[in-house]
């Protein structure tokens, strides 16, 4: 990619399709993909597997690690796309402390649709029971936050294409490494 590196965070509650859409954006653009869940320490994963929501004290070190990862890629000249819940503005503020600019793609939709998707998943530690706690703390993007909102009822490939178009990301046939 040419120009200043771009850093995109695909955000929303669990089950919204963040990972699938972020991977789709990566495939279309060559931005380096990362899954924020893979940065969680084992203690956090164990809590979520047990159906216990994380609190802010659990999240701050994790968010700082994500911001540092994006900043390090920025210093390398590499653009990124990160799948991360980023539910609260304060969480997004921490992510923005990494690279110079972070843009958000908020995948939003009805609780019923997302819950139905979550009940079909067999390979994820976040249970549908945690959806209500996530929706309760969700703070939508403020007017001063750089980002877009997309409706999760669309197919994942449509969401990825819409994100690329609306953010003005260049498409690529080469993946960034």
Buried (B, 14 or more C-beta within 10 A) or exposed (E): BEEEBBBBBBBBBBBBBBBBBBBBBBBBBBBBBBBBBEBBEEEBBEBBEEEEBBEEEBBEEBBBBBBBBBBEBBEEEBBBBBBBBBBBBEBBBBBBEBBEEBBBBBBBBEEEBBBEBBEEEEEEBBBBEBBEBBBEEBEEBEEEBEBBBBEBEBEBEBBBBBBBEEBEBBEBEEEBE
